[in-house]
Amino acid sequence: MTELKPRPAPRTIDETLDLLTGADYVADRSLATVLFLSLRMQRPLFLEGEAGVGKTEIAKVLAQALSRRLIRLQCYEGLDVSSAVYEWNYAAQMIEIRMEEAAGSVDRSDMERNVFSEKYLIRRPVLDALTGKAGAAPVFLIDELDRTDEAFEAFLLEILSDFQVTVPELGTIKAEEPPIVIITTNRTREIHDALKRRCLYHWVDYPNAERELEIVRRKVPQANSRLSAEVVSFIQKLRQVELFKAPGVAETIDWAGALTELDKVALDPETVSDTIGVLLKYQDDIARIGAGEGRRILDEVKAELAAAE
């Protein structure tokens, strides 16, 4: 299989917008602008917003559109250096030591240099992201940074400032070309200002009805046009209800796809009730919509779309 040749970064905001649209990511101009500046200035892009609004997808689309490797660091509580940056292949090192001892090699300095060499280094996402060549730097996605603790967040400061990491046994490893860094957070906790200062910032909000309908048309092209319009209108109104977790764009796409699998061409109360678990993932939210709120919203949707025809 022929490896794709990495494409250069877009030269204008319009090219950035076209690049996203060409990969079926429907973005507004403000997002295209900050993404263009991030690429141009080689600065990390810090994306904040509710879960399911498409933050992670931006990194995936960028890697696809620029034909770059996507390296993803999925953050979680307790993430440490050995899981995120590097670790040594201890089993292979022990075998090497035993072999050298069996061969009569007793020079400890030579043995140490040998076992602590690149040959036995296991590169985790952070170190892997710093190995890109000029013109082919990977897209480095640091996903859901708010799930980690402040200690790991502080460790990232050297990475984001100088695009380098220090391995005590080998020294400092610096990127030949900085990776394209995308950081996402769902804002379950505040990220320290020291890290934010190293990034460009953008709040990814829920799309308006027009943009969300375009997303559904691109992601679920087989969906009936009337159904797509009703789905988007219903979810737009549903987000105005006080819920524990409002549905994101991912749920919109899933719902449109599920209804299409059921051969539905329009919404009805029974269908909404039967499939509400695609949209809402908390029982209290489902109970509220099932208690009459869903029917009220559906009636409004039907009336508004009928008036617009």
The 8 nearest C-alpha neighbors of each residue, nearest first, counted from 0:
[[1, 2, 3, 4, 66, 5, 68, 67],
 [2, 0, 3, 4, 66, 5, 67, 68],
 [3, 1, 0, 4, 5, 66, 67, 68],
 [4, 2, 66, 5, 1, 67, 6, 0],
 [3, 5, 6, 2, 66, 67, 135, 65],
 [6, 4, 66, 135, 67, 65, 3, 7],
 [5, 7, 65, 66, 4, 8, 67, 64],
 [8, 6, 9, 5, 65, 134, 135, 10],
 [7, 9, 10, 6, 38, 65, 39, 15],
 [10, 8, 14, 15, 11, 7, 35, 12],
 [9, 11, 8, 14, 12, 15, 35, 39],
 [12, 10, 14, 13, 9, 15, 35, 32],
 [11, 13, 15, 14, 32, 35, 31, 16],
 [12, 14, 16, 15, 11, 17, 31, 28],
 [15, 13, 17, 11, 16, 12, 9, 18],
 [16, 14, 18, 12, 13, 17, 9, 31],
 [15, 17, 13, 19, 31, 18, 14, 20],
 [18, 16, 14, 20, 15, 19, 21, 13],
 [17, 19, 15, 21, 16, 20, 14, 64],
 [20, 18, 24, 22, 16, 21, 17, 15],
 [21, 19, 23, 17, 24, 22, 18, 25],
 [20, 22, 18, 19, 23, 17, 24, 64],
 [21, 23, 19, 20, 24, 60, 64, 18],
 [24, 22, 20, 21, 25, 217, 19, 218],
 [25, 23, 20, 19, 22, 26, 60, 21],
 [24, 26, 20, 23, 214, 210, 19, 27],
 [27, 25, 24, 30, 28, 31, 19, 16],
 [26, 28, 29, 30, 31, 25, 16, 210],
 [27, 29, 31, 30, 32, 26, 16, 12],
 [28, 30, 32, 31, 27, 33, 26, 201],
 [31, 29, 32, 33, 28, 27, 34, 26],
 [30, 32, 28, 34, 16, 29, 33, 15],
 [33, 31, 29, 35, 30, 34, 12, 28],
 [32, 34, 36, 30, 35, 31, 37, 29],
 [35, 33, 37, 31, 36, 32, 30, 38],
 [34, 36, 32, 38, 33, 37, 12, 31],
 [37, 35, 39, 33, 38, 34, 40, 32],
 [36, 38, 42, 34, 40, 35, 39, 41],
 [39, 37, 41, 35, 36, 40, 34, 8],
 [38, 40, 36, 37, 41, 35, 8, 42],
 [39, 41, 37, 42, 38, 36, 35, 43],
 [42, 40, 38, 37, 39, 43, 177, 179],
 [41, 43, 37, 40, 198, 44, 199, 38],
 [44, 42, 180, 198, 181, 37, 199, 45],
 [43, 45, 199, 181, 198, 37, 200, 182],
 [44, 46, 182, 200, 199, 198, 183, 181],
 [47, 45, 183, 201, 182, 202, 200, 44],
 [46, 48, 202, 184, 183, 203, 185, 201],
 [49, 47, 203, 185, 202, 204, 50, 184],
 [48, 50, 185, 52, 51, 47, 204, 186],
 [51, 49, 185, 52, 48, 247, 53, 54],
 [50, 52, 247, 249, 53, 248, 49, 250],
 [53, 51, 248, 247, 50, 205, 54, 49],
 [52, 54, 56, 51, 55, 57, 248, 249],
 [55, 53, 56, 57, 52, 183, 46, 203],
 [56, 54, 57, 58, 53, 59, 183, 142],
 [55, 57, 59, 53, 54, 58, 60, 24],
 [56, 58, 60, 55, 59, 54, 61, 53],
 [59, 57, 61, 56, 60, 55, 62, 181],
 [60, 58, 56, 62, 61, 57, 63, 55],
 [59, 61, 63, 57, 62, 58, 64, 56],
 [60, 62, 58, 64, 63, 59, 65, 57],
 [63, 61, 67, 59, 65, 60, 64, 66],
 [62, 64, 60, 66, 61, 65, 59, 67],
 [63, 65, 61, 66, 62, 60, 22, 18],
 [64, 66, 6, 62, 67, 63, 5, 61],
 [67, 65, 5, 63, 64, 62, 6, 3],
 [68, 66, 62, 137, 65, 5, 69, 138],
 [67, 69, 137, 138, 62, 70, 66, 136],
 [68, 70, 138, 62, 137, 139, 71, 67],
 [71, 69, 139, 140, 138, 124, 68, 128],
 [72, 70, 140, 139, 73, 141, 69, 124],
 [71, 73, 141, 124, 140, 74, 142, 70],
 [74, 72, 142, 71, 141, 75, 143, 144],
 [73, 75, 144, 143, 142, 147, 146, 72],
 [76, 74, 146, 147, 78, 77, 73, 143],
 [75, 77, 147, 146, 78, 148, 74, 145],
 [76, 78, 79, 75, 147, 148, 151, 74],
 [79, 77, 76, 75, 147, 82, 74, 83],
 [80, 78, 82, 81, 83, 77, 151, 84],
 [79, 81, 83, 84, 82, 85, 78, 151],
 [82, 80, 86, 85, 79, 83, 84, 123],
 [83, 81, 80, 79, 84, 123, 78, 85],
 [82, 84, 80, 123, 81, 124, 125, 79],
 [85, 83, 125, 123, 80, 126, 81, 124],
 [86, 84, 122, 123, 81, 121, 83, 126],
 [85, 87, 81, 121, 120, 88, 122, 84],
 [86, 88, 120, 89, 121, 119, 85, 115],
 [89, 87, 119, 91, 90, 92, 120, 121],
 [88, 90, 92, 91, 87, 93, 119, 86],
 [89, 91, 93, 92, 88, 94, 87, 95],
 [92, 90, 94, 93, 89, 88, 95, 119],
 [93, 91, 89, 95, 90, 94, 114, 96],
 [94, 92, 96, 90, 95, 91, 89, 97],
 [93, 95, 91, 97, 92, 96, 98, 90],
 [96, 94, 92, 98, 93, 97, 99, 91],
 [95, 97, 93, 99, 98, 94, 100, 92],
 [98, 96, 100, 94, 95, 99, 101, 93],
 [99, 97, 101, 95, 96, 100, 94, 102],
 [98, 100, 102, 104, 96, 101, 97, 95],
 [99, 101, 97, 103, 104, 102, 98, 96],
 [100, 102, 98, 103, 99, 97, 104, 96],
 [103, 101, 99, 100, 104, 98, 97, 105],
 [104, 102, 100, 101, 105, 99, 98, 106],
 [103, 105, 99, 100, 102, 106, 101, 110],
 [104, 106, 107, 103, 100, 99, 110, 109],
 [107, 105, 109, 108, 104, 110, 111, 103],
 [106, 108, 110, 109, 105, 111, 104, 112],
 [109, 107, 111, 110, 106, 112, 113, 105],
 [110, 108, 112, 111, 107, 106, 113, 105],
 [109, 111, 107, 113, 108, 112, 106, 114],
 [112, 110, 108, 113, 114, 109, 115, 107],
 [113, 111, 109, 115, 110, 114, 108, 116],
 [112, 114, 110, 111, 115, 116, 109, 118],
 [113, 115, 111, 92, 116, 112, 110, 119],
 [116, 114, 112, 113, 111, 168, 119, 117],
 [115, 117, 118, 113, 114, 119, 112, 120],
 [118, 116, 120, 119, 115, 169, 121, 114],
 [117, 119, 116, 120, 114, 115, 113, 121],
 [120, 118, 88, 117, 87, 116, 121, 115],
 [119, 121, 87, 117, 118, 122, 88, 86],
 [122, 120, 86, 85, 87, 88, 123, 119],
 [121, 123, 85, 127, 126, 120, 84, 124],
 [122, 124, 84, 85, 83, 126, 125, 127],
 [125, 123, 127, 126, 83, 72, 128, 84],
 [126, 124, 84, 128, 127, 123, 83, 129],
 [127, 125, 84, 129, 128, 122, 124, 123],
 [126, 128, 124, 129, 125, 122, 130, 123],
 [127, 129, 125, 126, 130, 124, 139, 178],
 [130, 128, 174, 126, 127, 131, 173, 178],
 [131, 129, 127, 128, 174, 132, 126, 175],
 [132, 130, 136, 129, 135, 137, 176, 128],
 [131, 133, 135, 136, 175, 134, 176, 130],
 [134, 132, 176, 135, 175, 136, 131, 177],
 [133, 135, 136, 132, 7, 5, 176, 6],
 [136, 134, 132, 133, 5, 131, 137, 67],
 [135, 137, 131, 178, 132, 134, 176, 133],
 [138, 136, 68, 67, 178, 69, 131, 139],
 [137, 139, 179, 69, 62, 178, 180, 68],
 [140, 138, 180, 70, 179, 71, 128, 137],
 [139, 141, 71, 181, 142, 182, 180, 72],
 [142, 140, 182, 72, 71, 181, 73, 183],
 [141, 143, 183, 73, 144, 140, 74, 182],
 [144, 142, 184, 183, 145, 74, 146, 185],
 [143, 145, 146, 184, 74, 142, 147, 183],
 [144, 146, 143, 184, 147, 188, 187, 186],
 [147, 145, 75, 144, 76, 143, 74, 148],
 [148, 146, 76, 75, 145, 144, 74, 78],
 [147, 149, 150, 151, 76, 152, 146, 77],
 [148, 150, 152, 151, 153, 147, 191, 190],
 [151, 149, 153, 152, 148, 154, 147, 79],
 [152, 150, 154, 153, 149, 148, 155, 147],
 [151, 153, 149, 155, 150, 154, 148, 147],
 [154, 152, 150, 151, 155, 156, 149, 194],
 [153, 155, 151, 152, 156, 150, 157, 158],
 [156, 154, 158, 152, 153, 157, 159, 151],
 [155, 157, 159, 158, 154, 153, 160, 194],
 [158, 156, 160, 155, 159, 161, 154, 163],
 [159, 157, 162, 155, 163, 156, 160, 161],
 [158, 160, 156, 162, 157, 161, 155, 197],
 [161, 159, 157, 158, 156, 162, 197, 163],
 [160, 162, 163, 158, 157, 159, 173, 156],
 [163, 161, 158, 159, 174, 160, 177, 173],
 [162, 164, 173, 158, 161, 172, 174, 157],
 [165, 163, 172, 171, 158, 173, 166, 157],
 [164, 166, 171, 170, 167, 172, 163, 169],
 [165, 167, 170, 169, 168, 171, 164, 172],
 [168, 166, 170, 169, 165, 171, 164, 115],
 [167, 169, 166, 170, 115, 116, 112, 165],
 [170, 168, 166, 167, 171, 116, 115, 165],
 [169, 171, 166, 167, 165, 168, 172, 164],
 [170, 172, 165, 164, 166, 173, 163, 169],
 [173, 171, 164, 163, 165, 170, 174, 166],
 [174, 172, 163, 162, 171, 175, 164, 129],
 [173, 175, 129, 176, 177, 130, 162, 163],
 [176, 174, 132, 133, 173, 131, 177, 130],
 [175, 177, 174, 133, 136, 132, 178, 131],
 [178, 176, 174, 162, 136, 179, 175, 129],
 [179, 177, 136, 137, 180, 138, 139, 128],
 [178, 180, 138, 139, 137, 177, 181, 43],
 [181, 179, 43, 139, 178, 140, 138, 44],
 [180, 182, 140, 44, 43, 45, 139, 141],
 [183, 181, 141, 45, 142, 46, 140, 44],
 [184, 182, 46, 142, 143, 47, 45, 144],
 [183, 185, 143, 47, 186, 144, 145, 46],
 [184, 186, 49, 48, 187, 50, 47, 143],
 [187, 185, 188, 184, 189, 145, 47, 48],
 [186, 188, 185, 145, 189, 146, 184, 143],
 [189, 187, 186, 145, 190, 146, 185, 184],
 [188, 190, 186, 191, 187, 145, 192, 184],
 [189, 191, 188, 192, 145, 195, 194, 152],
 [192, 190, 193, 194, 189, 195, 152, 149],
 [191, 193, 195, 194, 196, 190, 197, 189],
 [194, 192, 196, 191, 195, 197, 156, 153],
 [193, 195, 192, 196, 197, 191, 156, 198],
 [194, 196, 192, 198, 197, 193, 191, 190],
 [197, 195, 193, 194, 198, 192, 199, 191],
 [196, 198, 195, 194, 160, 159, 43, 193],
 [199, 197, 43, 195, 44, 196, 42, 45],
 [198, 200, 44, 45, 43, 37, 42, 201],
 [199, 201, 45, 44, 46, 198, 202, 195],
 [202, 200, 46, 203, 45, 47, 199, 30],
 [201, 203, 47, 48, 46, 204, 200, 45],
 [204, 202, 48, 47, 201, 46, 52, 54],
 [205, 203, 48, 202, 206, 52, 49, 47],
 [204, 206, 52, 207, 203, 247, 248, 49],
 [207, 205, 211, 210, 204, 208, 209, 248],
 [206, 208, 210, 209, 211, 205, 235, 212],
 [209, 207, 211, 210, 212, 231, 206, 235],
 [210, 208, 212, 211, 207, 213, 206, 231],
 [209, 211, 213, 212, 207, 208, 206, 214],
 [210, 212, 214, 208, 213, 209, 206, 207],
 [213, 211, 215, 209, 214, 210, 208, 231],
 [212, 214, 216, 210, 211, 215, 217, 209],
 [213, 215, 211, 217, 212, 216, 218, 25],
 [216, 214, 218, 212, 219, 217, 213, 252],
 [217, 215, 220, 213, 219, 214, 218, 212],
 [216, 218, 214, 215, 220, 219, 213, 23],
 [217, 219, 215, 216, 220, 214, 252, 23],
 [220, 218, 215, 216, 221, 222, 217, 256],
 [221, 219, 216, 222, 217, 218, 215, 223],
 [220, 222, 219, 223, 259, 216, 256, 224],
 [223, 221, 220, 259, 219, 224, 227, 255],
 [222, 224, 226, 225, 264, 227, 221, 259],
 [225, 223, 227, 226, 222, 228, 216, 264],
 [226, 224, 228, 227, 223, 229, 265, 264],
 [225, 227, 265, 229, 223, 264, 224, 228],
 [228, 226, 224, 230, 225, 229, 223, 231],
 [227, 229, 225, 231, 226, 230, 232, 224],
 [230, 228, 232, 226, 227, 231, 233, 225],
 [229, 231, 227, 233, 228, 232, 226, 234],
 [232, 230, 234, 228, 233, 229, 212, 235],
 [231, 233, 229, 235, 234, 230, 228, 300],
 [234, 232, 230, 236, 231, 235, 229, 237],
 [235, 233, 237, 231, 236, 232, 238, 230],
 [234, 236, 232, 238, 237, 233, 231, 208],
 [237, 235, 234, 239, 233, 238, 232, 296],
 [236, 238, 234, 239, 240, 235, 233, 296],
 [239, 237, 236, 240, 245, 235, 234, 246],
 [238, 240, 236, 237, 241, 235, 242, 245],
 [241, 239, 237, 238, 242, 236, 245, 292],
 [240, 242, 239, 243, 238, 245, 237, 244],
 [243, 241, 244, 284, 245, 240, 238, 283],
 [242, 244, 284, 245, 241, 281, 283, 279],
 [245, 243, 242, 246, 279, 281, 280, 284],
 [244, 246, 238, 242, 247, 243, 279, 237],
 [247, 245, 278, 250, 279, 244, 248, 238],
 [248, 246, 51, 249, 52, 250, 245, 251],
 [247, 249, 251, 52, 250, 51, 252, 246],
 [248, 250, 252, 247, 51, 251, 253, 52],
 [251, 249, 253, 248, 247, 278, 252, 246],
 [252, 250, 248, 254, 249, 253, 255, 247],
 [251, 253, 255, 249, 250, 254, 215, 256],
 [254, 252, 250, 256, 251, 255, 257, 249],
 [255, 253, 257, 251, 256, 252, 277, 250],
 [254, 256, 252, 258, 257, 253, 259, 251],
 [255, 257, 253, 259, 254, 258, 252, 219],
 [258, 256, 254, 260, 259, 255, 253, 261],
 [259, 257, 261, 255, 260, 263, 256, 254],
 [258, 260, 262, 256, 261, 257, 222, 263],
 [261, 259, 257, 258, 262, 256, 263, 255],
 [260, 262, 258, 259, 263, 257, 256, 264],
 [263, 261, 259, 260, 258, 264, 257, 222],
 [264, 262, 258, 261, 259, 265, 266, 226],
 [263, 265, 226, 223, 262, 225, 266, 259],
 [266, 264, 226, 263, 225, 267, 229, 223],
 [267, 265, 270, 226, 271, 229, 268, 264],
 [266, 268, 270, 269, 271, 265, 297, 294],
 [269, 267, 271, 270, 294, 272, 266, 297],
 [270, 268, 272, 271, 267, 273, 266, 274],
 [269, 271, 273, 267, 272, 268, 274, 266],
 [270, 272, 268, 274, 269, 273, 275, 267],
 [273, 271, 269, 270, 275, 274, 268, 289],
 [274, 272, 270, 271, 275, 269, 276, 268],
 [273, 275, 276, 271, 272, 277, 270, 278],
 [276, 274, 277, 278, 272, 271, 273, 279],
 [277, 275, 279, 278, 274, 280, 285, 273],
 [276, 278, 275, 274, 254, 279, 250, 253],
 [279, 277, 276, 275, 250, 246, 254, 280],
 [278, 280, 276, 281, 277, 275, 285, 246],
 [279, 281, 276, 282, 278, 277, 285, 284],
 [282, 280, 284, 283, 279, 285, 243, 244],
 [281, 283, 285, 284, 286, 280, 279, 287],
 [284, 282, 286, 285, 281, 287, 243, 242],
 [283, 285, 287, 282, 286, 281, 242, 288],
 [284, 286, 282, 288, 287, 283, 289, 279],
 [287, 285, 289, 283, 284, 288, 282, 290],
 [288, 286, 284, 290, 289, 285, 283, 292],
 [287, 289, 293, 292, 285, 290, 286, 291],
 [288, 290, 286, 287, 291, 285, 293, 292],
 [291, 289, 287, 288, 292, 286, 293, 294],
 [290, 292, 294, 293, 289, 288, 295, 287],
 [293, 291, 288, 295, 294, 290, 296, 289],
 [292, 294, 288, 296, 295, 291, 289, 297],
 [293, 295, 297, 291, 296, 292, 268, 298],
 [296, 294, 292, 298, 293, 297, 291, 299],
 [297, 295, 299, 293, 298, 294, 300, 292],
 [296, 298, 300, 294, 299, 295, 293, 301],
 [299, 297, 295, 301, 300, 296, 294, 302],
 [298, 300, 302, 296, 297, 301, 303, 295],
 [301, 299, 297, 303, 298, 302, 304, 232],
 [300, 302, 298, 304, 299, 303, 305, 297],
 [303, 301, 299, 305, 300, 304, 298, 306],
 [304, 302, 306, 300, 305, 301, 299, 307],
 [303, 305, 307, 301, 306, 302, 300, 308],
 [306, 304, 302, 308, 307, 303, 301, 300],
 [307, 305, 303, 304, 308, 302, 301, 300],
 [306, 308, 304, 305, 303, 302, 301, 300],
 [307, 305, 306, 304, 303, 302, 301, 225]]
